[in-house]
């Protein structure tokens, strides 16, 4: 699998893991995430809000942007997203260093 294919696969794996975290309204990607409001994309398959970058020394840097559902604490959701992403990527691409950044863009 090429580097680009690996990154694309990891984006999908990460997006799937993020959508399953309680308190996540949706992965948010820029203006598209804001316009979507609290609704999931058709089919719930978008990897919007997830960026995967191969690191020079090996492994991946992952940036996730999410909207948090009302009634959930952003800090707790952020921590849960980080754990879910770390576990999902570890299962898919074990052994490499991993940097995970989670940003809450809104409460929806």
Gaussian input, Z-matrix of N, CA and C with variables (Angstrom, degrees):
# hf/3-21g

backbone

0 1
 N
 C     1     B1
 C     2     B2     1     A1
 N     3     B3     2     A2     1     D1
 C     4     B4     3     A3     2     D2
 C     5     B5     4     A4     3     D3
 N     6     B6     5     A5     4     D4
 C     7     B7     6     A6     5     D5
 C     8     B8     7     A7     6     D6
 N     9     B9     8     A8     7     D7
 C    10    B10     9     A9     8     D8
 C    11    B11    10    A10     9     D9
 N    12    B12    11    A11    10    D10
 C    13    B13    12    A12    11    D11
 C    14    B14    13    A13    12    D12
 N    15    B15    14    A14    13    D13
 C    16    B16    15    A15    14    D14
 C    17    B17    16    A16    15    D15
 N    18    B18    17    A17    16    D16
 C    19    B19    18    A18    17    D17
 C    20    B20    19    A19    18    D18
 N    21    B21    20    A20    19    D19
 C    22    B22    21    A21    20    D20
 C    23    B23    22    A22    21    D21
 N    24    B24    23    A23    22    D22
 C    25    B25    24    A24    23    D23
 C    26    B26    25    A25    24    D24
 N    27    B27    26    A26    25    D25
 C    28    B28    27    A27    26    D26
 C    29    B29    28    A28    27    D27
 N    30    B30    29    A29    28    D28
 C    31    B31    30    A30    29    D29
 C    32    B32    31    A31    30    D30
 N    33    B33    32    A32    31    D31
 C    34    B34    33    A33    32    D32
 C    35    B35    34    A34    33    D33
 N    36    B36    35    A35    34    D34
 C    37    B37    36    A36    35    D35
 C    38    B38    37    A37    36    D36
 N    39    B39    38    A38    37    D37
 C    40    B40    39    A39    38    D38
 C    41    B41    40    A40    39    D39
 N    42    B42    41    A41    40    D40
 C    43    B43    42    A42    41    D41
 C    44    B44    43    A43    42    D42
 N    45    B45    44    A44    43    D43
 C    46    B46    45    A45    44    D44
 C    47    B47    46    A46    45    D45
 N    48    B48    47    A47    46    D46
 C    49    B49    48    A48    47    D47
 C    50    B50    49    A49    48    D48
 N    51    B51    50    A50    49    D49
 C    52    B52    51    A51    50    D50
 C    53    B53    52    A52    51    D51
 N    54    B54    53    A53    52    D52
 C    55    B55    54    A54    53    D53
 C    56    B56    55    A55    54    D54
 N    57    B57    56    A56    55    D55
 C    58    B58    57    A57    56    D56
 C    59    B59    58    A58    57    D57
 N    60    B60    59    A59    58    D58
 C    61    B61    60    A60    59    D59
 C    62    B62    61    A61    60    D60
 N    63    B63    62    A62    61    D61
 C    64    B64    63    A63    62    D62
 C    65    B65    64    A64    63    D63
 N    66    B66    65    A65    64    D64
 C    67    B67    66    A66    65    D65
 C    68    B68    67    A67    66    D66
 N    69    B69    68    A68    67    D67
 C    70    B70    69    A69    68    D68
 C    71    B71    70    A70    69    D69
 N    72    B72    71    A71    70    D70
 C    73    B73    72    A72    71    D71
 C    74    B74    73    A73    72    D72
 N    75    B75    74    A74    73    D73
 C    76    B76    75    A75    74    D74
 C    77    B77    76    A76    75    D75
 N    78    B78    77    A77    76    D76
 C    79    B79    78    A78    77    D77
 C    80    B80    79    A79    78    D78
 N    81    B81    80    A80    79    D79
 C    82    B82    81    A81    80    D80
 C    83    B83    82    A82    81    D81
 N    84    B84    83    A83    82    D82
 C    85    B85    84    A84    83    D83
 C    86    B86    85    A85    84    D84
 N    87    B87    86    A86    85    D85
 C    88    B88    87    A87    86    D86
 C    89    B89    88    A88    87    D87
 N    90    B90    89    A89    88    D88
 C    91    B91    90    A90    89    D89
 C    92    B92    91    A91    90    D90
 N    93    B93    92    A92    91    D91
 C    94    B94    93    A93    92    D92
 C    95    B95    94    A94    93    D93
 N    96    B96    95    A95    94    D94
 C    97    B97    96    A96    95    D95
 C    98    B98    97    A97    96    D96
 N    99    B99    98    A98    97    D97
 C   100   B100    99    A99    98    D98
 C   101   B101   100   A100    99    D99
 N   102   B102   101   A101   100   D100
 C   103   B103   102   A102   101   D101
 C   104   B104   103   A103   102   D102
 N   105   B105   104   A104   103   D103
 C   106   B106   105   A105   104   D104
 C   107   B107   106   A106   105   D105
 N   108   B108   107   A107   106   D106
 C   109   B109   108   A108   107   D107
 C   110   B110   109   A109   108   D108
 N   111   B111   110   A110   109   D109
 C   112   B112   111   A111   110   D110
 C   113   B113   112   A112   111   D111
 N   114   B114   113   A113   112   D112
 C   115   B115   114   A114   113   D113
 C   116   B116   115   A115   114   D114
 N   117   B117   116   A116   115   D115
 C   118   B118   117   A117   116   D116
 C   119   B119   118   A118   117   D117
 N   120   B120   119   A119   118   D118
 C   121   B121   120   A120   119   D119
 C   122   B122   121   A121   120   D120
 N   123   B123   122   A122   121   D121
 C   124   B124   123   A123   122   D122
 C   125   B125   124   A124   123   D123
 N   126   B126   125   A125   124   D124
 C   127   B127   126   A126   125   D125
 C   128   B128   127   A127   126   D126
 N   129   B129   128   A128   127   D127
 C   130   B130   129   A129   128   D128
 C   131   B131   130   A130   129   D129
 N   132   B132   131   A131   130   D130
 C   133   B133   132   A132   131   D131
 C   134   B134   133   A133   132   D132
 N   135   B135   134   A134   133   D133
 C   136   B136   135   A135   134   D134
 C   137   B137   136   A136   135   D135
 N   138   B138   137   A137   136   D136
 C   139   B139   138   A138   137   D137
 C   140   B140   139   A139   138   D138
 N   141   B141   140   A140   139   D139
 C   142   B142   141   A141   140   D140
 C   143   B143   142   A142   141   D141
 N   144   B144   143   A143   142   D142
 C   145   B145   144   A144   143   D143
 C   146   B146   145   A145   144   D144
 N   147   B147   146   A146   145   D145
 C   148   B148   147   A147   146   D146
 C   149   B149   148   A148   147   D147
 N   150   B150   149   A149   148   D148
 C   151   B151   150   A150   149   D149
 C   152   B152   151   A151   150   D150
 N   153   B153   152   A152   151   D151
 C   154   B154   153   A153   152   D152
 C   155   B155   154   A154   153   D153
 N   156   B156   155   A155   154   D154
 C   157   B157   156   A156   155   D155
 C   158   B158   157   A157   156   D156
 N   159   B159   158   A158   157   D157
 C   160   B160   159   A159   158   D158
 C   161   B161   160   A160   159   D159
 N   162   B162   161   A161   160   D160
 C   163   B163   162   A162   161   D161
 C   164   B164   163   A163   162   D162
 N   165   B165   164   A164   163   D163
 C   166   B166   165   A165   164   D164
 C   167   B167   166   A166   165   D165
 N   168   B168   167   A167   166   D166
 C   169   B169   168   A168   167   D167
 C   170   B170   169   A169   168   D168
 N   171   B171   170   A170   169   D169
 C   172   B172   171   A171   170   D170
 C   173   B173   172   A172   171   D171
 N   174   B174   173   A173   172   D172
 C   175   B175   174   A174   173   D173
 C   176   B176   175   A175   174   D174
 N   177   B177   176   A176   175   D175
 C   178   B178   177   A177   176   D176
 C   179   B179   178   A178   177   D177
 N   180   B180   179   A179   178   D178
 C   181   B181   180   A180   179   D179
 C   182   B182   181   A181   180   D180
 N   183   B183   182   A182   181   D181
 C   184   B184   183   A183   182   D182
 C   185   B185   184   A184   183   D183
 N   186   B186   185   A185   184   D184
 C   187   B187   186   A186   185   D185
 C   188   B188   187   A187   186   D186
 N   189   B189   188   A188   187   D187
 C   190   B190   189   A189   188   D188
 C   191   B191   190   A190   189   D189
 N   192   B192   191   A191   190   D190
 C   193   B193   192   A192   191   D191
 C   194   B194   193   A193   192   D192
 N   195   B195   194   A194   193   D193
 C   196   B196   195   A195   194   D194
 C   197   B197   196   A196   195   D195
 N   198   B198   197   A197   196   D196
 C   199   B199   198   A198   197   D197
 C   200   B200   199   A199   198   D198
 N   201   B201   200   A200   199   D199
 C   202   B202   201   A201   200   D200
 C   203   B203   202   A202   201   D201
 N   204   B204   203   A203   202   D202
 C   205   B205   204   A204   203   D203
 C   206   B206   205   A205   204   D204
 N   207   B207   206   A206   205   D205
 C   208   B208   207   A207   206   D206
 C   209   B209   208   A208   207   D207
 N   210   B210   209   A209   208   D208
 C   211   B211   210   A210   209   D209
 C   212   B212   211   A211   210   D210
 N   213   B213   212   A212   211   D211
 C   214   B214   213   A213   212   D212
 C   215   B215   214   A214   213   D213
 N   216   B216   215   A215   214   D214
 C   217   B217   216   A216   215   D215
 C   218   B218   217   A217   216   D216
 N   219   B219   218   A218   217   D217
 C   220   B220   219   A219   218   D218
 C   221   B221   220   A220   219   D219
 N   222   B222   221   A221   220   D220
 C   223   B223   222   A222   221   D221
 C   224   B224   223   A223   222   D222
 N   225   B225   224   A224   223   D223
 C   226   B226   225   A225   224   D224
 C   227   B227   226   A226   225   D225
 N   228   B228   227   A227   226   D226
 C   229   B229   228   A228   227   D227
 C   230   B230   229   A229   228   D228
 N   231   B231   230   A230   229   D229
 C   232   B232   231   A231   230   D230
 C   233   B233   232   A232   231   D231
 N   234   B234   233   A233   232   D232
 C   235   B235   234   A234   233   D233
 C   236   B236   235   A235   234   D234
 N   237   B237   236   A236   235   D235
 C   238   B238   237   A237   236   D236
 C   239   B239   238   A238   237   D237
 N   240   B240   239   A239   238   D238
 C   241   B241   240   A240   239   D239
 C   242   B242   241   A241   240   D240
 N   243   B243   242   A242   241   D241
 C   244   B244   243   A243   242   D242
 C   245   B245   244   A244   243   D243
 N   246   B246   245   A245   244   D244
 C   247   B247   246   A246   245   D245
 C   248   B248   247   A247   246   D246
 N   249   B249   248   A248   247   D247
 C   250   B250   249   A249   248   D248
 C   251   B251   250   A250   249   D249
 N   252   B252   251   A251   250   D250
 C   253   B253   252   A252   251   D251
 C   254   B254   253   A253   252   D252
 N   255   B255   254   A254   253   D253
 C   256   B256   255   A255   254   D254
 C   257   B257   256   A256   255   D255
 N   258   B258   257   A257   256   D256
 C   259   B259   258   A258   257   D257
 C   260   B260   259   A259   258   D258
 N   261   B261   260   A260   259   D259
 C   262   B262   261   A261   260   D260
 C   263   B263   262   A262   261   D261
 N   264   B264   263   A263   262   D262
 C   265   B265   264   A264   263   D263
 C   266   B266   265   A265   264   D264
 N   267   B267   266   A266   265   D265
 C   268   B268   267   A267   266   D266
 C   269   B269   268   A268   267   D267
 N   270   B270   269   A269   268   D268
 C   271   B271   270   A270   269   D269
 C   272   B272   271   A271   270   D270
 N   273   B273   272   A272   271   D271
 C   274   B274   273   A273   272   D272
 C   275   B275   274   A274   273   D273
 N   276   B276   275   A275   274   D274
 C   277   B277   276   A276   275   D275
 C   278   B278   277   A277   276   D276
 N   279   B279   278   A278   277   D277
 C   280   B280   279   A279   278   D278
 C   281   B281   280   A280   279   D279
 N   282   B282   281   A281   280   D280
 C   283   B283   282   A282   281   D281
 C   284   B284   283   A283   282   D282
 N   285   B285   284   A284   283   D283
 C   286   B286   285   A285   284   D284
 C   287   B287   286   A286   285   D285
 N   288   B288   287   A287   286   D286
 C   289   B289   288   A288   287   D287
 C   290   B290   289   A289   288   D288
 N   291   B291   290   A290   289   D289
 C   292   B292   291   A291   290   D290
 C   293   B293   292   A292   291   D291
 N   294   B294   293   A293   292   D292
 C   295   B295   294   A294   293   D293
 C   296   B296   295   A295   294   D294
 N   297   B297   296   A296   295   D295
 C   298   B298   297   A297   296   D296
 C   299   B299   298   A298   297   D297
 N   300   B300   299   A299   298   D298
 C   301   B301   300   A300   299   D299
 C   302   B302   301   A301   300   D300
 N   303   B303   302   A302   301   D301
 C   304   B304   303   A303   302   D302
 C   305   B305   304   A304   303   D303
 N   306   B306   305   A305   304   D304
 C   307   B307   306   A306   305   D305
 C   308   B308   307   A307   306   D306
 N   309   B309   308   A308   307   D307
 C   310   B310   309   A309   308   D308
 C   311   B311   310   A310   309   D309
 N   312   B312   311   A311   310   D310
 C   313   B313   312   A312   311   D311
 C   314   B314   313   A313   312   D312
 N   315   B315   314   A314   313   D313
 C   316   B316   315   A315   314   D314
 C   317   B317   316   A316   315   D315
 N   318   B318   317   A317   316   D316
 C   319   B319   318   A318   317   D317
 C   320   B320   319   A319   318   D318
 N   321   B321   320   A320   319   D319
 C   322   B322   321   A321   320   D320
 C   323   B323   322   A322   321   D321

   B1=1.4489
   B2=1.5255
   B3=1.3328
   B4=1.4652
   B5=1.5188
   B6=1.3538
   B7=1.4561
   B8=1.5164
   B9=1.3479
   B10=1.4610
   B11=1.5235
   B12=1.3311
   B13=1.4700
   B14=1.5254
   B15=1.3179
   B16=1.4632
   B17=1.5242
   B18=1.3306
   B19=1.4608
   B20=1.5246
   B21=1.3271
   B22=1.4720
   B23=1.5271
   B24=1.3223
   B25=1.4713
   B26=1.5210
   B27=1.3351
   B28=1.4664
   B29=1.5247
   B30=1.3359
   B31=1.4750
   B32=1.5171
   B33=1.3171
   B34=1.4695
   B35=1.5295
   B36=1.3336
   B37=1.4651
   B38=1.5205
   B39=1.3284
   B40=1.4590
   B41=1.5255
   B42=1.3363
   B43=1.4643
   B44=1.5197
   B45=1.3198
   B46=1.4589
   B47=1.5324
   B48=1.3200
   B49=1.4747
   B50=1.5241
   B51=1.3301
   B52=1.4657
   B53=1.5234
   B54=1.3304
   B55=1.4694
   B56=1.5249
   B57=1.3269
   B58=1.4728
   B59=1.5302
   B60=1.3236
   B61=1.4614
   B62=1.5332
   B63=1.3384
   B64=1.4615
   B65=1.5251
   B66=1.3230
   B67=1.4530
   B68=1.5079
   B69=1.3440
   B70=1.4619
   B71=1.5243
   B72=1.3320
   B73=1.4610
   B74=1.5264
   B75=1.3436
   B76=1.4508
   B77=1.5200
   B78=1.3569
   B79=1.4599
   B80=1.5263
   B81=1.3126
   B82=1.4586
   B83=1.5120
   B84=1.3246
   B85=1.4605
   B86=1.5208
   B87=1.2953
   B88=1.4576
   B89=1.5062
   B90=1.3099
   B91=1.4550
   B92=1.5231
   B93=1.3382
   B94=1.4630
   B95=1.5150
   B96=1.3253
   B97=1.4525
   B98=1.5163
   B99=1.3065
   B100=1.4552
   B101=1.5235
   B102=1.3230
   B103=1.4554
   B104=1.5199
   B105=1.3254
   B106=1.4553
   B107=1.5169
   B108=1.3227
   B109=1.4594
   B110=1.5035
   B111=1.3227
   B112=1.4512
   B113=1.5065
   B114=1.3457
   B115=1.4552
   B116=1.5080
   B117=1.3129
   B118=1.4640
   B119=1.5167
   B120=1.3300
   B121=1.4518
   B122=1.5199
   B123=1.3041
   B124=1.4566
   B125=1.5128
   B126=1.3009
   B127=1.4602
   B128=1.5164
   B129=1.3269
   B130=1.4601
   B131=1.5141
   B132=1.3341
   B133=1.4496
   B134=1.5198
   B135=1.3158
   B136=1.4568
   B137=1.5225
   B138=1.3366
   B139=1.4589
   B140=1.5210
   B141=1.3433
   B142=1.4551
   B143=1.5109
   B144=1.3028
   B145=1.4567
   B146=1.5100
   B147=1.3339
   B148=1.4656
   B149=1.5220
   B150=1.3245
   B151=1.4614
   B152=1.5179
   B153=1.3112
   B154=1.4611
   B155=1.5193
   B156=1.3241
   B157=1.4600
   B158=1.5260
   B159=1.3276
   B160=1.4685
   B161=1.5252
   B162=1.3225
   B163=1.4598
   B164=1.5276
   B165=1.3356
   B166=1.4690
   B167=1.5298
   B168=1.3192
   B169=1.4574
   B170=1.5124
   B171=1.3196
   B172=1.4638
   B173=1.5153
   B174=1.2845
   B175=1.4523
   B176=1.5180
   B177=1.3280
   B178=1.4547
   B179=1.5160
   B180=1.3341
   B181=1.4514
   B182=1.5153
   B183=1.3158
   B184=1.4602
   B185=1.5182
   B186=1.3334
   B187=1.4625
   B188=1.5241
   B189=1.3308
   B190=1.4571
   B191=1.5218
   B192=1.3243
   B193=1.4631
   B194=1.5238
   B195=1.3239
   B196=1.4584
   B197=1.5190
   B198=1.3155
   B199=1.4572
   B200=1.5259
   B201=1.3156
   B202=1.4674
   B203=1.5197
   B204=1.3298
   B205=1.4720
   B206=1.5169
   B207=1.3129
   B208=1.4648
   B209=1.5285
   B210=1.3102
   B211=1.4566
   B212=1.5208
   B213=1.3240
   B214=1.4648
   B215=1.5227
   B216=1.3105
   B217=1.4701
   B218=1.5181
   B219=1.3234
   B220=1.4634
   B221=1.5315
   B222=1.3284
   B223=1.4620
   B224=1.5258
   B225=1.3285
   B226=1.4639
   B227=1.5375
   B228=1.3282
   B229=1.4650
   B230=1.5275
   B231=1.3267
   B232=1.4596
   B233=1.5224
   B234=1.3118
   B235=1.4747
   B236=1.5180
   B237=1.3410
   B238=1.4630
   B239=1.5268
   B240=1.3340
   B241=1.4681
   B242=1.5200
   B243=1.3110
   B244=1.4717
   B245=1.5348
   B246=1.3451
   B247=1.4745
   B248=1.5270
   B249=1.3402
   B250=1.4644
   B251=1.5306
   B252=1.3258
   B253=1.4625
   B254=1.5265
   B255=1.3221
   B256=1.4584
   B257=1.5263
   B258=1.3299
   B259=1.4639
   B260=1.5252
   B261=1.3254
   B262=1.4668
   B263=1.5260
   B264=1.3274
   B265=1.4626
   B266=1.5219
   B267=1.3289
   B268=1.4616
   B269=1.5137
   B270=1.3419
   B271=1.4631
   B272=1.5256
   B273=1.3337
   B274=1.4612
   B275=1.5327
   B276=1.3226
   B277=1.4731
   B278=1.5233
   B279=1.3282
   B280=1.4687
   B281=1.5274
   B282=1.3200
   B283=1.4477
   B284=1.5093
   B285=1.3073
   B286=1.4557
   B287=1.5173
   B288=1.3305
   B289=1.4607
   B290=1.5227
   B291=1.2978
   B292=1.4514
   B293=1.5171
   B294=1.3188
   B295=1.4558
   B296=1.5070
   B297=1.3357
   B298=1.4654
   B299=1.5183
   B300=1.3324
   B301=1.4478
   B302=1.5214
   B303=1.3386
   B304=1.4664
   B305=1.5183
   B306=1.3313
   B307=1.4502
   B308=1.5160
   B309=1.3333
   B310=1.4625
   B311=1.5116
   B312=1.3413
   B313=1.4542
   B314=1.5224
   B315=1.3322
   B316=1.4490
   B317=1.5167
   B318=1.3365
   B319=1.4563
   B320=1.5138
   B321=1.3317
   B322=1.4840
   B323=1.4862
   A1=108.45
   A2=117.80
   A3=121.09
   A4=110.40
   A5=115.61
   A6=120.60
   A7=112.43
   A8=116.60
   A9=120.83
   A10=112.09
   A11=115.94
   A12=119.99
   A13=110.54
   A14=116.54
   A15=120.71
   A16=110.10
   A17=117.05
   A18=120.56
   A19=111.05
   A20=117.27
   A21=120.90
   A22=110.38
   A23=117.09
   A24=120.78
   A25=110.29
   A26=117.32
   A27=120.03
   A28=111.47
   A29=118.15
   A30=120.44
   A31=110.33
   A32=116.58
   A33=120.49
   A34=111.46
   A35=116.32
   A36=121.07
   A37=110.12
   A38=116.60
   A39=121.37
   A40=110.73
   A41=117.41
   A42=120.75
   A43=110.89
   A44=117.41
   A45=121.37
   A46=111.03
   A47=116.52
   A48=120.66
   A49=110.72
   A50=117.08
   A51=121.34
   A52=110.79
   A53=117.27
   A54=120.39
   A55=112.45
   A56=117.77
   A57=120.88
   A58=113.21
   A59=118.75
   A60=121.53
   A61=109.38
   A62=117.63
   A63=119.97
   A64=110.51
   A65=115.99
   A66=121.01
   A67=114.13
   A68=117.95
   A69=120.29
   A70=107.88
   A71=116.31
   A72=120.57
   A73=109.81
   A74=116.36
   A75=122.06
   A76=108.80
   A77=117.00
   A78=118.97
   A79=106.79
   A80=118.24
   A81=121.86
   A82=110.56
   A83=115.98
   A84=119.18
   A85=109.44
   A86=115.71
   A87=121.43
   A88=112.93
   A89=116.92
   A90=122.11
   A91=111.15
   A92=117.09
   A93=119.85
   A94=111.61
   A95=116.71
   A96=120.39
   A97=112.12
   A98=116.63
   A99=120.29
   A100=111.39
   A101=117.49
   A102=120.87
   A103=112.74
   A104=116.26
   A105=121.24
   A106=111.19
   A107=117.91
   A108=120.60
   A109=110.12
   A110=118.03
   A111=121.78
   A112=113.38
   A113=118.28
   A114=120.83
   A115=111.73
   A116=115.35
   A117=120.35
   A118=108.57
   A119=117.21
   A120=119.48
   A121=110.47
   A122=116.60
   A123=121.09
   A124=108.74
   A125=117.00
   A126=121.77
   A127=113.64
   A128=118.53
   A129=121.75
   A130=113.70
   A131=118.93
   A132=120.36
   A133=114.73
   A134=119.30
   A135=120.39
   A136=110.71
   A137=115.89
   A138=119.31
   A139=109.06
   A140=116.78
   A141=121.72
   A142=109.83
   A143=116.42
   A144=120.26
   A145=113.64
   A146=118.03
   A147=122.02
   A148=108.82
   A149=115.75
   A150=121.27
   A151=108.64
   A152=115.90
   A153=122.04
   A154=107.52
   A155=116.28
   A156=121.89
   A157=109.03
   A158=116.26
   A159=120.04
   A160=108.40
   A161=117.20
   A162=122.09
   A163=109.54
   A164=118.06
   A165=121.27
   A166=114.21
   A167=118.10
   A168=120.97
   A169=113.67
   A170=117.86
   A171=122.46
   A172=110.62
   A173=116.26
   A174=121.18
   A175=111.40
   A176=116.11
   A177=120.88
   A178=111.36
   A179=114.59
   A180=121.88
   A181=106.57
   A182=117.02
   A183=121.10
   A184=109.06
   A185=114.87
   A186=121.68
   A187=107.32
   A188=115.35
   A189=121.20
   A190=108.47
   A191=116.39
   A192=121.90
   A193=107.71
   A194=116.53
   A195=120.82
   A196=110.75
   A197=114.28
   A198=121.57
   A199=106.17
   A200=116.13
   A201=121.89
   A202=108.81
   A203=116.09
   A204=120.83
   A205=110.46
   A206=115.47
   A207=120.41
   A208=109.66
   A209=115.13
   A210=120.00
   A211=113.88
   A212=116.95
   A213=121.38
   A214=108.81
   A215=115.91
   A216=120.65
   A217=109.67
   A218=114.78
   A219=120.58
   A220=111.99
   A221=117.10
   A222=120.17
   A223=111.27
   A224=116.92
   A225=120.18
   A226=111.11
   A227=116.30
   A228=119.68
   A229=110.22
   A230=116.64
   A231=120.93
   A232=111.34
   A233=116.74
   A234=120.53
   A235=111.49
   A236=117.00
   A237=120.89
   A238=110.85
   A239=116.72
   A240=120.35
   A241=109.77
   A242=117.43
   A243=120.91
   A244=110.68
   A245=116.94
   A246=119.91
   A247=111.22
   A248=116.82
   A249=121.11
   A250=110.93
   A251=116.80
   A252=121.07
   A253=110.11
   A254=117.05
   A255=121.03
   A256=110.65
   A257=117.15
   A258=121.13
   A259=110.83
   A260=117.55
   A261=121.23
   A262=111.44
   A263=116.91
   A264=120.25
   A265=110.16
   A266=117.37
   A267=120.45
   A268=111.88
   A269=116.68
   A270=120.73
   A271=111.30
   A272=116.65
   A273=121.89
   A274=112.61
   A275=116.49
   A276=121.08
   A277=108.99
   A278=117.36
   A279=120.31
   A280=112.64
   A281=114.14
   A282=119.68
   A283=117.23
   A284=118.93
   A285=119.21
   A286=112.33
   A287=116.71
   A288=119.78
   A289=109.90
   A290=114.96
   A291=119.99
   A292=109.28
   A293=116.76
   A294=121.45
   A295=107.62
   A296=117.52
   A297=121.36
   A298=108.72
   A299=116.22
   A300=122.55
   A301=107.78
   A302=116.80
   A303=121.24
   A304=107.84
   A305=116.19
   A306=122.68
   A307=109.21
   A308=116.60
   A309=121.26
   A310=106.72
   A311=116.67
   A312=121.27
   A313=112.91
   A314=117.17
   A315=119.81
   A316=110.33
   A317=114.59
   A318=121.57
   A319=105.34
   A320=114.94
   A321=117.94
   A322=112.58
   D1=132.92
   D2=-179.13
   D3=-75.90
   D4=167.08
   D5=-179.88
   D6=-57.11
   D7=-44.18
   D8=179.76
   D9=-64.90
   D10=-39.32
   D11=178.14
   D12=-66.84
   D13=-39.40
   D14=178.56
   D15=-63.54
   D16=-44.96
   D17=179.26
   D18=-62.95
   D19=-41.60
   D20=178.75
   D21=-63.42
   D22=-43.63
   D23=178.66
   D24=-62.81
   D25=-43.99
   D26=179.41
   D27=-64.59
   D28=-35.72
   D29=176.23
   D30=-58.34
   D31=-44.54
   D32=179.71
   D33=-66.11
   D34=-42.11
   D35=179.06
   D36=-62.33
   D37=-45.16
   D38=-179.72
   D39=-65.26
   D40=-46.15
   D41=-179.87
   D42=-59.55
   D43=-41.14
   D44=178.36
   D45=-63.42
   D46=-43.92
   D47=179.09
   D48=-64.02
   D49=-41.00
   D50=-178.95
   D51=-64.33
   D52=-42.68
   D53=-178.83
   D54=-61.99
   D55=-24.89
   D56=-178.98
   D57=-85.75
   D58=-6.62
   D59=-178.14
   D60=-76.46
   D61=124.18
   D62=176.94
   D63=-57.94
   D64=135.05
   D65=178.57
   D66=97.24
   D67=-12.04
   D68=176.78
   D69=-84.43
   D70=121.47
   D71=176.63
   D72=-75.52
   D73=-46.39
   D74=177.37
   D75=-173.52
   D76=154.68
   D77=171.09
   D78=-68.09
   D79=129.42
   D80=-174.79
   D81=-106.29
   D82=132.57
   D83=178.83
   D84=-129.42
   D85=100.08
   D86=175.20
   D87=52.63
   D88=-139.76
   D89=-176.81
   D90=-66.67
   D91=-31.89
   D92=177.89
   D93=-60.42
   D94=-40.56
   D95=178.11
   D96=-66.13
   D97=-37.62
   D98=178.47
   D99=-68.92
   D100=-41.20
   D101=-179.53
   D102=-68.87
   D103=-28.47
   D104=-178.07
   D105=-70.79
   D106=-18.42
   D107=-178.00
   D108=61.44
   D109=-139.55
   D110=-179.00
   D111=-89.54
   D112=10.77
   D113=-175.38
   D114=-93.88
   D115=145.99
   D116=175.18
   D117=-81.38
   D118=153.90
   D119=175.87
   D120=-63.16
   D121=157.03
   D122=178.85
   D123=-53.41
   D124=127.59
   D125=-179.26
   D126=79.16
   D127=-7.49
   D128=177.98
   D129=61.21
   D130=30.09
   D131=-171.96
   D132=-111.33
   D133=-1.71
   D134=-177.05
   D135=-64.63
   D136=142.29
   D137=173.18
   D138=-103.14
   D139=18.53
   D140=176.75
   D141=-55.07
   D142=145.98
   D143=-178.53
   D144=86.16
   D145=-0.29
   D146=-179.34
   D147=-123.01
   D148=126.58
   D149=174.47
   D150=-123.99
   D151=133.34
   D152=179.09
   D153=-122.64
   D154=128.60
   D155=-179.81
   D156=-129.91
   D157=129.37
   D158=174.96
   D159=-67.96
   D160=133.48
   D161=178.92
   D162=-87.95
   D163=145.79
   D164=-177.39
   D165=-56.41
   D166=-36.81
   D167=-178.61
   D168=-89.28
   D169=6.03
   D170=-176.54
   D171=107.58
   D172=157.18
   D173=-178.35
   D174=85.13
   D175=-167.46
   D176=-173.43
   D177=-139.69
   D178=147.80
   D179=169.27
   D180=-103.72
   D181=130.94
   D182=-176.58
   D183=-125.83
   D184=128.61
   D185=177.11
   D186=-117.64
   D187=129.39
   D188=-178.72
   D189=-126.27
   D190=131.98
   D191=173.65
   D192=-116.26
   D193=129.16
   D194=-178.08
   D195=-133.74
   D196=156.93
   D197=167.23
   D198=-102.61
   D199=139.39
   D200=-177.68
   D201=-101.34
   D202=137.08
   D203=177.18
   D204=-67.38
   D205=145.23
   D206=175.58
   D207=-57.11
   D208=143.46
   D209=179.40
   D210=90.07
   D211=-4.91
   D212=177.89
   D213=-111.09
   D214=143.51
   D215=178.76
   D216=-81.05
   D217=127.11
   D218=-176.93
   D219=-57.36
   D220=-40.52
   D221=-178.78
   D222=-62.82
   D223=-44.21
   D224=-179.61
   D225=-66.22
   D226=-40.51
   D227=178.50
   D228=-65.54
   D229=-42.35
   D230=178.49
   D231=-58.73
   D232=-46.09
   D233=178.56
   D234=-63.10
   D235=-40.98
   D236=179.54
   D237=-65.94
   D238=-38.81
   D239=177.30
   D240=-63.40
   D241=-45.79
   D242=-179.89
   D243=-59.00
   D244=-45.11
   D245=178.54
   D246=-62.39
   D247=-43.87
   D248=-178.40
   D249=-64.14
   D250=-42.28
   D251=-179.95
   D252=-66.00
   D253=-45.66
   D254=-179.53
   D255=-59.61
   D256=-43.45
   D257=179.66
   D258=-66.68
   D259=-45.46
   D260=-177.30
   D261=-63.76
   D262=-44.05
   D263=-179.19
   D264=-71.22
   D265=-36.03
   D266=177.36
   D267=-61.48
   D268=-36.07
   D269=177.51
   D270=-71.25
   D271=-36.22
   D272=-175.11
   D273=-84.07
   D274=-39.36
   D275=-176.40
   D276=-138.87
   D277=70.85
   D278=-175.18
   D279=-70.20
   D280=157.78
   D281=169.83
   D282=96.50
   D283=-18.51
   D284=-177.00
   D285=-100.38
   D286=158.50
   D287=173.88
   D288=-61.82
   D289=151.40
   D290=-175.55
   D291=-139.99
   D292=129.59
   D293=173.23
   D294=-116.82
   D295=124.85
   D296=-179.01
   D297=-121.51
   D298=123.92
   D299=176.19
   D300=-118.14
   D301=128.17
   D302=179.63
   D303=-118.55
   D304=129.25
   D305=178.12
   D306=-121.14
   D307=130.90
   D308=174.19
   D309=-92.59
   D310=119.79
   D311=-176.91
   D312=-93.97
   D313=-25.93
   D314=-178.76
   D315=-168.03
   D316=170.39
   D317=173.12
   D318=-116.03
   D319=123.16
   D320=-174.97
   D321=-130.55

